[in-house]
Amino acid sequence: MASATASQKTETPAASSSVATCEERDLAVRWTGRMSLTARILAVNVFALAMLAGSFVYLDSYRWRLSDDRVAQFETDSQIIAVAITAVPGPMRAALSVRLGQVGDVRLRAYGPDGTKLHDSWAVGPPTYELRDPRTEPWQKHVARFLDRGFDRIVGAPNFAPFVEPEVDRAGAWDEVSRVIAGSKVESRIREAPDRTPVISTALPIPGRPGEVLLVTGSARDITRGVRAERSMLALVVAGVVLCSVLLSLFLARTIARPLRRLARAAVRVRLGRARDVVMPRLPGRRDEIGMLARALADMSQALSRRIDAVEAFAADVTHELKNPLASLRSAVDSLERVKDPVLQDRLIHVIRDDVVRLDRLITDVADISRLDGELGRARFERIDLGPLIEGLLEARETRGANGDVRVAFARPYVETAVVMGDGSRLARMIANLVDNAVSFSPPGGLVKVGAVRVGPEEGEGDVRITVDDEGPGVPPAQREAIFRRFYSSRADDDSFGRHSGLGLAIARAVAEGHDGRIEVSERGQGRPGARFVVTLPAAPRLAGEPA
C-alpha cells in the first residue's frame, strides 16, 4: 500500500472549536447585543435622521447672518438719514423725518447734549411699526414662540435684552445713545420685543450739530418670519424623511426580522423533538440570504427527519434480526437439557454454535455501520494505491480459505495508477464485502473477477473504477437499489445460515459515499450470467513526475 503525506479530511475538535470561537467573535455585537433586530434597524435610521435634524443648527447661524446684515444696513441708512436731516432747513426737518421714518419703517429721535429729547418722528407723524402684545395674538403665534424658545435652547442662542420704551425718554435711557455722547461714532443694539420680534436701534452723532445724537429704531420682523419659514420648511422635510425612514425600517424589519423569527420558532420546535410536525418555511420567492438560510434550514430539517426515521427503522430492523437467532438459540438451549440422544445433542450444539456466530456477525456489522459515518468524517485520508491493497486482501482470503471452491482473479493495475485518497481499512472492508457477496452467489467452481483501473481524461484528476464480477444469478433491475438497503437479502431462508447479516452491501455503499464516490450494480453484459458491481472513487492528484 502506497501512501504519501497525510491530509486530514476534517478539522480536529480543537481546531473546529478555535474556528467557531473566531467566527463568534467576528459576528458578535457588543453594546447592541440585547437589542432586537427591529430596534437596531430603527436605531440606525433614527441616528441618521438625528444627524439630518442637526441642520436646524444651521438656522441659528442663518439668523445671525441676517441680523448682522440688517444691523449693517441699519447703520448705513441711519448715516444717510442723519446727513439728509442736516442738509435741510430747520422748519423742514420735522416733515422730512416723518417722511424718512415712513419710507424706512423706522422711528427717528434726536437728543441734545444735555440728554433731553429734541425731536420724535412719532410725535408729529403716525407710528411706522407695531409692537404687538402676545396676549392678544392667536394660539398659532404662541406655538411658534414656544418652538423658537425650544430651538434657541437647543442651539444655545444668547438671550436678547427686552425692548421696553422708557417712561422718561431721555438719552440716558438708551445705552447706545450714552456711548455716542461719550464719544463713540456709531452704536447699535438688538433687543427683543414681548412677541420675540427683534428691534434694532442705532445711535450716531448728527453732522454739523455738536452734542446732538440721532437714534433710529425699527422692527426686524422680517428676520423672524424668514427664520420661521426656513424652519417650517426644514421641519416638513425632516418629518417626511422621518416618516419614510420609519416605514422603511418597519419594512426591513418585516422582511428580515419576521422570517428570521419564524425560522427560529421552527428550529426550536425541531430541537424540542417535534421535527415531524414542523413545516420549515422555504421562502421560495426570496433569492437573498434569508431565502438561502430558509432553504438550508428546511433541507437540514428534512435530512434530520429522514435520519431520525432511518435510525428508528434501523433499530426496528436490528431488533427483528436479533430475535430470530435469539429465539433459535433459546429453543436449542432449552431442548439440550431434555435431549439424551448424543446425535441430537450434537445437532443442537451445532445450531447453538451457528446462532452464536450469526449473532456475533450481526452485532459486529451493526456496530460497524452505526459508527461508520462518524469515523469517516474524522478519518485522516491518505494516498492509497488500490492495486497492492486488493492484492493483499485477496491473498489473505485465499490463505484462510474464505473463497471455498470459487476462484477469484485480480487484474492488478500498474503501480501508482489506481490511487485514491481515503482510509485504507475502510476501503479494504468495502472491497471484502463486495468479494464476499460475489463469492456467496457464485456457483461451485465459478469465477469472480476483480479489477481496478484509472479512467477519465489524461490530464486532470479523473476517477478510479473498481469492478467485481460474479457468475451468480445476477440482480433483477427492480432490486438493484434495494440490495443496498440495510438487512435486505434476496437469499433463500436456509442459504448460508449465520454467515450473512444483510449489512455487507449497505456498509460498502456507506464507505463509497464517505469517500465521495458511488456504487452501482448491473449485468455483466454480452449475454453472460452474473452481476457486476462498480465502485467509482475520485482519483488522487498526481504527484510530480508521476506518469499519466
C-alpha positions in Angstrom: 0.0 0.0 0.0 1.5 3.3 -1.1 1.0 6.4 1.0 2.2 9.9 0.9 1.9 12.9 3.2 -1.4 12.6 5.0 -4.1 15.2 4.6 -6.8 15.3 7.1 -10.3 15.4 5.7 -11.9 17.2 8.6 -10.6 19.6 11.3 -9.8 18.3 14.7 -12.2 19.2 17.5 -9.7 21.8 19.0 -9.3 23.4 15.6 -13.1 23.4 15.0 -13.6 25.0 18.4 -11.0 27.7 17.7 -12.6 28.5 14.3 -16.0 28.6 15.9 -14.7 31.0 18.6 -13.2 33.3 15.9 -16.4 33.3 13.9 -18.5 34.1 17.0 -16.1 36.9 17.9 -16.3 38.3 14.3 -20.1 38.1 14.3 -20.7 39.3 17.9 -22.5 42.6 18.6 -21.4 44.3 21.7 -23.4 47.1 23.1 -26.4 46.3 20.9 -26.3 42.6 21.8 -29.6 42.8 23.8 -31.5 44.8 21.2 -33.8 43.1 18.8 -33.2 43.4 15.1 -36.1 45.7 14.6 -34.9 48.0 17.3 -31.4 48.1 15.7 -32.8 49.0 12.3 -34.9 51.8 13.8 -31.9 53.0 15.9 -29.6 53.2 12.9 -32.1 55.0 10.8 -33.1 57.4 13.6 -29.5 58.1 14.3 -29.0 59.2 10.6 -32.1 61.3 10.9 -30.8 62.9 14.1 -27.8 64.0 12.1 -30.1 65.4 9.5 -32.1 67.2 12.2 -28.8 68.8 13.3 -29.3 71.0 10.3 -31.5 73.1 12.5 -28.3 74.4 14.0 -27.7 76.0 10.6 -30.7 78.1 11.1 -29.1 79.8 14.1 -26.1 80.9 12.0 -28.5 81.9 9.2 -30.4 84.1 11.7 -27.1 85.7 12.9 -26.1 86.4 9.4 -29.4 88.1 8.7 -29.1 90.1 11.9 -25.6 91.2 11.1 -26.6 92.2 7.6 -29.6 94.0 8.9 -27.6 95.9 11.6 -25.1 97.0 8.9 -27.9 98.1 6.7 -29.4 100.0 9.6 -26.2 101.8 10.3 -25.8 102.8 6.7 -29.4 104.0 6.4 -29.0 105.9 9.7 -26.0 107.7 8.4 -27.9 108.7 5.3 -30.8 109.9 7.3 -28.5 112.0 9.6 -26.9 113.7 6.6 -30.3 114.3 4.9 -31.7 115.9 8.1 -28.7 118.2 8.4 -29.0 119.3 4.8 -32.5 120.8 5.0 -33.5 124.0 6.8 -34.8 123.7 10.3 -38.6 124.1 9.6 -38.5 121.3 7.1 -36.6 118.8 9.3 -39.8 117.6 11.2 -41.6 116.8 7.9 -38.5 115.1 6.4 -38.0 112.9 9.5 -41.6 111.8 9.3 -41.2 111.0 5.6 -38.0 109.1 6.1 -39.4 107.2 9.0 -42.4 106.1 6.9 -40.2 105.1 4.0 -37.8 103.0 6.2 -40.4 101.8 8.7 -38.3 103.3 11.5 -38.7 105.8 14.3 -36.3 108.8 14.4 -35.4 110.6 17.7 -32.9 113.3 18.4 -31.3 114.1 21.7 -29.4 117.2 22.8 -26.1 117.5 24.6 -28.0 117.6 28.0 -29.8 114.3 27.2 -33.2 115.8 26.5 -35.2 114.6 23.6 -35.3 117.3 20.8 -37.4 115.5 18.2 -39.5 112.4 17.7 -40.9 111.4 14.3 -43.8 109.6 16.0 -44.7 112.9 17.8 -45.5 114.6 14.6 -46.5 111.6 12.4 -48.1 108.2 12.7 -46.2 105.1 14.1 -44.2 103.3 11.5 -44.1 99.8 13.2 -46.1 98.0 15.8 -45.0 96.2 19.0 -47.6 93.5 19.4 -49.0 92.3 22.7 -48.6 88.4 22.8 -51.7 88.1 24.9 -53.9 89.3 22.1 -52.5 87.0 19.4 -53.9 83.6 18.3 -52.6 80.3 19.6 -50.6 79.6 16.5 -48.3 82.5 17.4 -47.8 81.1 20.9 -46.8 77.7 19.4 -44.4 79.5 17.1 -42.8 81.3 20.0 -42.6 78.1 22.0 -40.8 76.4 19.2 -38.5 79.5 18.9 -37.6 79.2 22.6 -37.0 75.5 22.3 -34.7 75.7 19.3 -32.8 78.6 20.9 -32.2 76.4 24.0 -31.0 73.5 21.7 -28.5 75.6 19.8 -27.5 77.7 22.8 -28.6 81.0 21.3 -27.9 84.1 23.5 -30.9 85.9 25.0 -31.5 89.5 23.9 -32.4 92.2 26.3 -36.1 93.0 26.3 -37.1 96.1 24.3 -39.1 98.4 26.6 -39.9 102.1 25.8 -38.6 104.2 28.7 -41.1 106.0 30.8 -38.9 109.1 30.6 -37.5 109.3 27.2 -34.0 110.8 27.7 -30.6 110.0 26.3 -29.6 108.2 29.5 -32.4 105.6 29.0 -30.5 104.3 25.9 -27.1 102.7 26.4 -26.1 103.3 22.7 -27.0 107.0 22.9 -25.0 107.4 26.1 -22.0 105.8 24.4 -22.2 108.1 21.3 -22.5 111.2 23.6 -19.3 109.9 25.3 -17.5 109.9 22.0 -18.4 106.7 20.1 -19.1 107.2 16.4 -21.9 104.6 15.8 -23.5 102.2 18.3 -26.2 99.6 17.5 -28.2 97.2 19.7 -30.6 94.3 19.1 -33.4 93.9 21.6 -36.4 91.6 21.8 -40.0 92.8 21.8 -42.5 91.0 24.0 -43.6 88.9 21.0 -39.9 87.9 20.4 -39.6 90.3 17.4 -36.0 91.7 17.1 -35.9 95.5 17.5 -32.7 97.2 16.1 -31.6 100.6 17.4 -28.7 102.6 16.0 -27.3 105.8 17.6 -24.9 108.2 15.8 -23.9 111.9 16.1 -25.7 114.3 13.9 -23.2 116.0 11.5 -22.7 119.8 12.0 -24.6 119.8 15.3 -22.2 119.1 18.1 -23.5 117.1 21.0 -26.7 116.1 19.3 -27.4 112.4 18.7 -29.8 110.7 16.3 -31.5 107.4 17.5 -33.1 105.2 14.8 -35.2 102.3 15.9 -37.0 99.7 13.8 -38.7 96.3 13.9 -36.9 93.5 12.2 -40.0 91.3 12.0 -38.8 90.0 8.6 -35.9 88.2 10.3 -38.3 86.3 12.5 -40.5 85.5 9.6 -37.6 84.3 7.4 -36.2 82.1 10.1 -39.6 80.6 10.9 -40.3 80.0 7.2 -37.0 78.2 6.8 -37.5 76.3 10.0 -41.0 75.2 8.9 -39.8 74.1 5.5 -36.9 72.1 7.1 -39.2 70.6 9.7 -41.5 69.4 6.9 -38.6 67.8 5.1 -37.3 66.2 8.3 -40.8 65.0 9.2 -41.2 63.5 5.7 -37.8 61.8 5.9 -38.6 60.5 9.4 -41.9 59.0 8.2 -40.2 57.4 5.2 -37.4 56.1 7.3 -39.7 54.6 9.9 -41.8 53.0 7.2 -38.7 51.6 5.5 -37.4 50.4 8.9 -40.6 48.6 9.5 -40.5 47.2 6.0 -36.9 45.9 6.6 -37.9 44.6 10.0 -40.8 42.8 8.4 -38.8 41.3 5.6 -35.8 40.4 7.8 -36.8 40.0 11.4 -40.1 38.4 10.8 -38.9 35.5 8.7 -35.9 35.0 11.0 -38.3 34.8 13.9 -40.4 32.2 12.1 -37.3 30.2 11.3 -36.2 30.4 14.9 -39.5 29.2 16.2 -39.5 26.3 13.8 -35.9 25.4 14.8 -36.9 25.5 18.4 -39.7 23.0 17.7 -37.3 20.8 15.9 -35.0 20.9 18.9 -37.8 20.0 21.2 -38.3 16.8 19.3 -41.3 17.6 17.2 -39.4 17.5 13.9 -42.2 15.6 12.0 -44.8 18.2 12.9 -42.7 21.2 11.8 -43.0 22.7 8.3 -39.9 24.8 7.9 -40.7 27.8 5.7 -38.6 27.6 2.5 -39.4 31.1 1.2 -39.1 30.1 -2.5 -39.8 33.7 -3.6 -36.7 35.1 -1.9 -33.3 34.9 -3.6 -31.4 36.8 -0.9 -29.5 35.5 2.1 -32.7 35.0 4.1 -34.1 32.7 1.4 -30.8 30.8 1.3 -31.0 30.4 5.1 -34.6 29.3 5.0 -34.0 26.6 2.3 -30.9 25.4 4.0 -32.8 25.0 7.3 -35.6 23.3 5.5 -33.2 20.9 3.9 -31.5 20.3 7.2 -34.8 19.7 8.9 -35.8 17.2 6.2 -32.5 15.5 6.4 -32.8 15.3 10.2 -36.3 13.9 9.8 -35.0 11.3 7.4 -32.1 10.5 9.7 -34.5 10.0 12.6 -36.7 7.8 10.5 -33.7 5.8 9.4 -32.5 5.4 12.9 -35.9 4.2 14.1 -36.2 1.8 11.2 -32.7 0.6 11.8 -33.4 0.0 15.4 -36.6 -1.9 14.5 -34.7 -4.0 11.9 -31.9 -4.8 14.4 -34.5 -5.9 16.9 -36.1 -8.1 14.4 -32.8 -9.6 13.1 -31.7 -10.3 16.7 -35.0 -12.0 17.6 -34.6 -14.8 15.1 -31.2 -16.2 16.2 -32.0 -15.5 19.9 -35.2 -17.5 19.5 -33.4 -20.3 17.8 -30.6 -20.2 20.4 -33.1 -20.2 23.3 -35.0 -23.1 21.8 -31.8 -25.1 21.3 -30.6 -24.5 24.8 -34.0 -25.4 26.3 -34.1 -28.6 24.2 -30.5 -29.5 25.1 -31.4 -30.2 28.7 -34.1 -32.7 27.7 -32.4 -34.5 24.8 -30.4 -37.5 25.8 -29.5 -38.8 22.3 -25.9 -37.8 21.5 -26.6 -37.4 17.8 -29.4 -34.9 18.6 -27.3 -33.2 21.2 -24.5 -32.7 18.5 -27.1 -31.2 16.2 -28.4 -28.8 18.9 -24.8 -27.8 19.8 -24.2 -27.1 16.1 -27.3 -25.0 15.9 -26.2 -23.1 19.0 -22.7 -22.5 17.5 -24.3 -21.2 14.3 -26.6 -18.9 16.2 -23.7 -17.5 18.2 -21.7 -17.0 15.0 -24.7 -15.3 13.4 -25.2 -13.1 16.4 -21.5 -12.2 16.6 -21.5 -11.3 12.9 -24.7 -9.3 13.2 -23.6 -7.4 16.2 -20.2 -6.7 14.6 -21.8 -5.4 11.4 -24.4 -3.3 13.3 -21.7 -1.7 15.4 -19.6 -1.1 12.3 -22.3 0.5 10.2 -23.5 2.6 13.2 -20.2 4.3 13.7 -19.1 4.3 10.0 -20.4 7.8 9.2 -18.8 9.4 12.2 -15.5 7.6 11.7 -15.2 8.6 8.1 -16.0 12.2 9.0 -13.0 12.2 11.3 -10.7 10.0 9.3 -7.3 11.1 8.1 -7.2 10.3 4.4 -4.0 9.1 2.8 -2.9 8.2 -0.7 -4.0 4.6 -1.2 -2.8 2.5 -4.1 -5.6 0.1 -4.7 -3.5 -2.4 -6.6 -1.4 -3.6 -3.6 -4.4 -3.2 -1.3 -6.7 -5.5 -3.3 -3.9 -8.0 -3.9 -3.0 -8.3 -0.3 -6.7 -8.7 0.6 -7.3 -11.5 -1.9 -4.1 -13.3 -0.8 -5.3 -13.3 2.8 -8.7 -14.6 1.7 -7.0 -17.4 -0.2 -4.8 -18.3 2.7 -7.7 -18.8 5.1 -9.9 -20.5 2.6 -12.6 -17.8 2.6 -13.3 -18.4 -1.1 -14.2 -22.0 -0.9 -14.2 -23.7 -4.3 -14.8 -20.3 -6.1 -11.9 -18.9 -8.0 -11.0 -15.2 -7.6 -9.0 -13.4 -10.3 -7.5 -10.0 -10.0 -6.2 -7.9 -12.9 -3.7 -5.8 -11.0 -3.2 -2.3 -12.4 0.2 -0.6 -12.8 1.8 0.7 -9.7 0.6 4.2 -8.7 -2.1 4.4 -11.3 -5.3 3.4 -9.3 -4.6 5.7 -6.4 -7.3 7.4 -4.3 -7.4 9.5 -1.1 -9.0 7.5 1.6 -9.0 5.3 4.7 -7.2 2.1 3.8 -9.0 -0.1 6.4 -12.4 1.1 5.3 -11.7 0.7 1.6 -10.5 -2.8 2.3 -13.7 -3.6 4.2 -15.8 -2.3 1.2 -13.9 -4.5 -1.3 -14.0 -7.5 1.0 -17.8 -7.2 1.4 -18.2 -7.0 -2.4 -16.0 -10.1 -2.9 -17.8 -11.9 -0.1 -21.1 -11.1 -1.8 -19.8 -12.3 -5.2 -18.4 -15.5 -3.8 -21.5 -16.3 -1.9 -23.7 -16.0 -5.0 -21.2 -17.8 -7.4 -21.8 -21.4 -8.2 -19.3 -24.1 -7.3 -16.2 -23.7 -9.4 -17.3 -20.3 -10.5 -15.0 -17.3 -11.2 -15.1 -13.9 -9.6 -13.1 -11.2 -11.4 -11.8 -8.1 -9.6 -10.4 -5.1 -11.4 -9.2 -1.6 -10.6 -8.3 1.0 -13.3 -8.0 4.7 -13.6 -10.5 6.3 -16.0 -11.1 9.8 -17.3 -9.1 12.4 -19.1 -5.4 12.0 -19.4 -4.9 15.5 -17.9 -6.8 16.2 -14.7 -7.8 14.1 -11.8 -10.2 11.5 -13.3 -11.7 8.6 -11.3 -10.7 5.1 -10.2 -13.1 2.4 -11.1 -13.3 -0.9 -9.1 -15.2 -3.8 -10.6 -16.3 -7.1 -9.1 -17.9 -9.6 -11.5 -19.5 -12.9 -10.5 -21.2 -15.8 -12.3 -24.2 -15.9 -10.0 -27.9 -15.4 -10.9 -27.5 -11.6 -11.2 -29.6 -8.9 -9.7 -33.0 -8.1 -11.3 -33.4 -4.4 -12.3 -36.2 -4.0 -9.7 -33.9 -5.0 -6.9 -30.7 -3.1 -7.9 -31.3 -0.3 -5.5 -33.0 -2.3 -2.7 -30.0 -4.6 -2.3 -28.0 -1.7 -0.8 -30.6 -1.2 2.0 -29.8 -2.5 5.5 -30.9 -6.0 6.2 -32.2 -6.6 2.7 -31.5 -10.0 1.3 -32.7 -11.9 -1.7 -31.2 -15.3 -0.5 -33.2 -18.3 0.4 -34.0 -18.6 4.1 -31.7 -21.6 4.5 -28.9 -20.3 2.4 -25.6 -19.8 4.2 -27.3 -19.5 7.6 -25.3 -17.5 10.0 -22.8 -16.1 7.5 -24.7 -13.0 6.2 -26.2 -10.2 8.2 -27.7 -8.3 5.3 -25.4 -5.3 6.0 -22.5 -6.1 3.8 -23.6 -4.1 0.7 -25.0 -1.3 2.9 -21.6 -1.0 4.5 -20.0 -1.0 1.1 -22.2 1.9 -0.1 -21.6 3.9 3.1 -17.8 3.6 2.6 -18.0 4.5 -1.1 -20.2 7.6 -0.3 -17.9 8.5 2.6 -15.1 8.8 0.1 -17.2 11.0 -2.3 -17.8 8.0 -4.6 -20.7 5.8 -5.7 -21.5 2.2 -6.1 -23.8 0.6 -8.7 -24.8 -2.9 -9.9 -25.6 -4.1 -13.4 -25.5 -7.2 -15.6 -22.1 -8.5 -16.8 -23.1 -7.9 -20.3 -22.5 -9.9 -23.6 -25.1 -12.4 -22.6 -23.0 -13.7 -19.7 -24.8 -14.6 -16.4 -23.9 -12.8 -13.2 -23.7 -9.4 -11.7 -21.2 -6.6 -12.0 -20.6 -4.2 -9.0 -18.9 -1.0 -10.0 -17.4 1.4 -7.4 -16.3 4.8 -8.7 -14.0 6.9 -6.5 -12.2 10.2 -7.2 -8.6 9.6 -8.1 -5.9 11.2 -6.0 -4.0 14.1 -7.5 -0.9 13.0 -9.5 2.4 13.6 -7.9 5.2 15.5 -9.6 6.9 13.2 -12.1 4.2 10.5 -11.9 3.3 9.0 -15.3 -0.1 9.9 -16.7 
